[in-house]
Amino acid sequence: MNANDALERMKQGNERFRAGRAEGVVIDGPSHEELKQGQQPFAILLSCSDSRVPPEILFDTGLGDLFVIRVAGNVANLSSIASIEYAVLHLGSKLIVVMAHESCGAVGAAIAGGDAGKHLNRLLSHIQPALDPPDKDDSVIARRNAKVSAERMINESDILRSAVENDGVKIVTAFFHFSNGEVQFD
């Protein structure tokens, strides 16, 4: 599936979710057996770990449809970039989505600043570039952070940069609205 078709499938899934017509995941014996043989996700998604934004539900997808990397603040760090490289090289996925959301706790922590401890400080340091210029609206910062993560993938990964330039891979950002369930793609 090419990147544009994958993006359209995600949009349609989100529309079903929003309309209350989600088809859900049904795994019968033959489907389960096929999944044992391997995966062929149609898209890669870097999303926040927030328990309120489960990608498979928001996009009304089933097992094996999405290759999901979840990390607080949807940051593109060494491990998340490596996971995305794996999916591009070995699974053939052509669409990479970086999805932010309203009321992100990690973004809120980055805005608040202060010493959060060694490991959390390292994670929050990935969000720091999105704080410039400052903004009081955490949704603005969260959207900007998704763009920073997408740019970091291209700037720090020869594999992903080459895939975008030569192999039809597309990286897009998105934002989830709690108020209406919409995932808005930029």
N, C-alpha and C positions, 0 to 999 in steps of 0.2 A: 504494500500500500504506500503510495507517495505521501509526502508531507501535507499537501492540501486536502487530500481525501481523509487523512487521519484527523486533521483539524476539524473538518466538517463532521466527522463521526463524533468527535468530542462535543461539538456544539449541539448536535442532535441529542446526544445522551443527556447533556445538561438541561435541554428543553424538556425532555421527558421527566427528568427529576423535578424540575420546577412546576410542571403541570400535574404532578402526582400520578404520572403514568409510567413510572419506572418499571421495567420488565424484570428486574432483579436477576439473581444468579441462580440458575438451575444446573446442578451437576448430576448427570445420570451416569450410569456405568460406563457407556462408550466414551462420553466426554472426559470423564475422569481418567480413563485409560490413555486417551490422546495426550492429556497434560503430563502424564508420566514420561512420555517420549521426548518432551522438550517444550520450549516456549517460543512464541512468535508475537510478542507484544506489538501492537500497531503504533504505540507512542511511548515516550519516556516522559516522566513527570517528576520534577523536583518541587516538592511541596513542603510546607511546614509540618512539624510533628503534632500540631494542635489537634486534639481529639475531636474537635468540632468540624474538621474539614477532611473527611475521608474521601480521597479521590475516586475510588471505585464506585462509591455511592453517588457522589456529585455528578459523575459522568455516566452513570448507569451502565457500567461495564461489568464483565465477568472475570472469572479467574483466567489468567494468562493474557488478558487484553492490554494491560498497562504495566510498564516497568517503572515502579514507583520508588523514589528515593525521598525519604522524609527526614528532615533535620530542622530543629527549631530555627525559625527565621528564614527558611528555605535558602540557606546560604550555600554558595558554591565553594566548598572547601576541598582539600586534597582528596578526601574519601568520596565525597559526592561526585566530584568531577571524574574520578577514576571509575566509579560505578556507571556513569553515563557513557564514558568511553567504551566500557565493556559492552553495553547494550548496543551502541552504534556499530562496533566492530564485529561482535559475535551474534547479535540477534537481528540485525538488519533494520532496526527502527529508524524511520526518517524524520520523525517529529519529536522535538524536545520542547516541553512546556515548563516554564518556571512560574509557579502560581503562588501569589501572595494572598493575604486576606485581611479583612477588617479586624480590629482589636487584637492584633498580634502581640502576644506577651513578650516575645524576644525583641521586637521592634520597640516596645514600650520600655524594656530594660535598657536598651541601647540609648534611647532618648534620655532616660533618667540618669544614666552614667553611674559613676562610682565603682568601687571595687567589688566585683561579684565572685571573686575567687579565680584561681589560675585557669581552669578549663572553660568556665563560662565566659571569662574575659576574652579568651581566645576566640570563642564563637562570636561574641558580640563585636569583636574587632572587624569581622567581615561585614557587619552592618554599618559601621562607622562612616564609610564613604557616602552612604545614602543620606546622612544627616546634614550634608552640605549642599545647598544652603539650608539653614534651620527652618523648620516648619512646625507649627503647633498641631497640625492634623496628622495623626499617626498613619492614616490611610495613604496620605501623600508619600510619607517616608516608606511605607511598606511597598507601594508601587515602584518607587525609585529603587528600593532594595532589590526587587525582582529584576529590574533592568541591570543593576550592578552585577548581580549573579550571572545573568546571561552574558554580559560583556566579559566577565572574568573567565567564563568557559572558553570563549574565543581567544582571549589574550593569553591564557595559561595552558591551553591544550592544543598542541600541534595536530593531534588526531581530530578533535572537533572542528578546528579551523579548516582543515583540509576537507573534512566531510561536508561542511557547509559550502565551501568554495567549489568542490568537485563532484560530490556524490548526491546532491539533492536533499541533504539534511537541512532542516529549517528549525531555528530557535525562536520561540515566541514567548511573550510574557502574558500573564493573566492575573485577574484579581477576583476573589470570591466575596460576594456581598451577603452577609447574614440576613439582611432585611427581606430579601426576595429569593435567595438561593441562586442568583445569577452568577455565572462565571463570565466575566467580561474579558475578552481577548484584546490585547493592544495591537 
